[in-house]
Amino acid sequence: MKTPGTSTPESEFDAEESSPNVTKRKLVIEIVKELQQEEDAAVEAARKAGTPREPKHVPTQQEALAVVQKLLDHISKALAQGQKIELRNFGVFEVKTRKPRVGRNPNRPEVDVPIPQRAVVKFKAGKEMREAVLKLSASR
């Protein structure tokens, strides 16, 4: 809530808009906005064509958030079980095992520090994402 005489944003989202990071909240808001625009366009096109169409249910932000959260939960659960997650045109998440190795403390280089074997999540971008990101680096 905004109090008189302060310059704080009206909502949390307004403050986040300047951030370059994409949060789960931003994703949900964009998804709902896109679904609403698509539905509005379909209803308008049907009206212009003379075939009235009942608007379909567009999920609320809470419903979209629940779907996004379930997706993330299932991805996390599958990775924790050692499964590979392949999302076409997006990428592949998989669990790889790093070999044990010997590290060095830069403050005391004479002392070897054993680093144990561990499981890590690796991500390999899909073809479409890789191409989109390459276009980004070419434009900078």
Backbone torsions as a table, in degrees:
resi	resn	phi	psi	omega
1	MET	NA	135.2	-176.9
2	LYS	-92.2	130.9	177.1
3	THR	-97.8	149.0	-178.3
4	PRO	-58.2	139.6	175.9
5	GLY	86.2	1.0	178.0
6	THR	-107.1	158.4	-178.6
7	SER	-111.2	25.8	179.5
8	THR	-75.7	150.6	179.9
9	PRO	-64.0	156.3	-179.4
10	GLU	-67.1	-30.7	-179.9
11	SER	-140.7	167.2	176.9
12	GLU	-61.2	-37.2	-175.4
13	PHE	-63.5	-37.3	178.9
14	ASP	-58.6	-40.5	-179.9
15	ALA	-69.5	-32.2	-177.8
16	GLU	-78.8	-20.0	-174.5
17	GLU	-58.0	-33.6	-178.6
18	SER	-77.8	-13.9	-180.0
19	SER	-72.8	135.8	179.1
20	PRO	-76.1	-11.8	-178.2
21	ASN	-82.0	148.7	176.4
22	VAL	-101.6	120.9	179.3
23	THR	-99.4	166.9	176.9
24	LYS	-59.3	-39.1	179.0
25	ARG	-62.0	-44.0	178.4
26	LYS	-63.3	-41.4	178.1
27	LEU	-59.2	-47.0	-178.6
28	VAL	-61.6	-44.9	-179.3
29	ILE	-62.0	-43.5	179.0
30	GLU	-65.0	-41.4	-179.9
31	ILE	-61.7	-48.2	-178.9
32	VAL	-63.4	-41.4	179.9
33	LYS	-61.9	-45.7	179.6
34	GLU	-63.8	-43.6	179.0
35	LEU	-62.0	-40.3	179.4
36	GLN	-65.9	-42.4	179.1
37	GLN	-64.2	-41.5	178.5
38	GLU	-63.1	-43.1	-179.8
39	GLU	-65.7	-43.3	178.2
40	ASP	-60.4	-41.8	179.5
41	ALA	-65.7	-40.0	179.7
42	ALA	-66.6	-41.0	178.8
43	VAL	-65.8	-42.7	179.8
44	GLU	-65.2	-42.2	179.2
45	ALA	-63.7	-41.1	178.5
46	ALA	-65.7	-38.4	178.9
47	ARG	-64.3	-43.7	179.5
48	LYS	-65.8	-32.9	179.7
49	ALA	-78.5	-7.4	179.2
50	GLY	82.3	13.8	176.8
51	THR	-118.0	85.8	-177.4
52	PRO	-53.9	144.7	-176.6
53	ARG	-136.3	136.0	177.1
54	GLU	-73.4	132.9	176.9
55	PRO	-62.4	140.3	177.4
56	LYS	-86.7	162.3	178.9
57	HIS	-69.2	126.4	173.5
58	VAL	-101.9	128.3	-177.3
59	PRO	-60.6	146.8	175.2
60	THR	-77.2	170.2	177.8
61	GLN	-60.6	-37.4	-179.6
62	GLN	-66.0	-39.6	178.9
63	GLU	-67.8	-42.7	178.4
64	ALA	-64.6	-40.4	177.9
65	LEU	-61.0	-41.2	179.4
66	ALA	-62.6	-40.2	179.6
67	VAL	-67.1	-46.2	179.6
68	VAL	-61.3	-43.9	-179.3
69	GLN	-64.4	-40.9	177.9
70	LYS	-62.6	-41.1	178.2
71	LEU	-59.8	-48.5	179.8
72	LEU	-63.7	-39.6	178.0
73	ASP	-62.2	-42.8	-179.6
74	HIS	-67.6	-38.3	176.9
75	ILE	-63.2	-46.1	180.0
76	SER	-61.7	-43.8	-178.6
77	LYS	-63.7	-44.5	-179.4
78	ALA	-64.4	-41.7	178.4
79	LEU	-64.8	-38.5	179.1
80	ALA	-64.5	-23.4	177.2
81	GLN	-92.2	4.2	177.6
82	GLY	83.8	10.3	-179.8
83	GLN	-82.2	157.6	178.1
84	LYS	-98.2	136.7	179.6
85	ILE	-110.8	117.8	179.0
86	GLU	-114.7	117.2	177.2
87	LEU	-111.9	106.5	-175.3
88	ARG	-51.8	139.0	179.4
89	ASN	64.0	1.2	177.6
90	PHE	-111.7	-62.4	179.3
91	GLY	163.4	-174.9	-177.4
92	VAL	-126.7	129.5	172.6
93	PHE	-103.9	132.9	174.7
94	GLU	-148.9	156.7	179.8
95	VAL	-94.5	126.6	176.5
96	LYS	-119.7	154.4	178.3
97	THR	-104.3	124.9	175.1
98	ARG	-84.9	137.8	179.4
99	LYS	-71.7	153.3	174.3
100	PRO	-67.1	148.5	-179.3
101	ARG	-150.2	173.9	179.1
102	VAL	-108.1	126.4	178.3
103	GLY	-108.8	173.4	179.0
104	ARG	-130.1	138.4	173.9
105	ASN	-83.6	118.9	-178.1
106	PRO	-61.7	-23.7	178.4
107	ASN	-79.3	-24.9	178.8
108	ARG	-137.5	74.0	-174.6
109	PRO	-63.7	-16.9	-179.6
110	GLU	-76.1	-13.5	-178.0
111	VAL	-101.7	122.6	175.4
112	ASP	-80.0	139.6	178.7
113	VAL	-117.8	114.8	179.4
114	PRO	-73.6	130.0	176.7
115	ILE	-109.2	119.1	-175.1
116	PRO	-73.3	164.6	174.0
117	GLN	-61.6	144.1	177.0
118	ARG	-153.1	156.5	177.3
119	ALA	-91.3	136.3	178.5
120	VAL	-133.1	155.2	177.7
121	VAL	-93.3	128.4	176.7
122	LYS	-111.5	146.8	177.6
123	PHE	-127.2	131.9	175.0
124	LYS	-120.2	120.1	-177.7
125	ALA	-65.9	144.1	175.3
126	GLY	-74.4	170.1	-175.1
127	LYS	-58.8	-49.1	-177.3
128	GLU	-63.5	-41.9	179.6
129	MET	-67.1	-42.9	-179.7
130	ARG	-59.3	-43.6	179.3
131	GLU	-65.4	-39.8	179.2
132	ALA	-64.7	-39.2	179.8
133	VAL	-71.3	-35.4	176.8
134	LEU	-63.9	-37.1	176.7
135	LYS	-62.3	-36.7	179.5
136	LEU	-63.2	-44.7	-178.5
137	SER	-69.3	-28.1	178.6
138	ALA	-72.6	-29.2	-177.8
139	SER	-83.9	-9.0	-178.0
140	ARG	-89.7	NA	NA
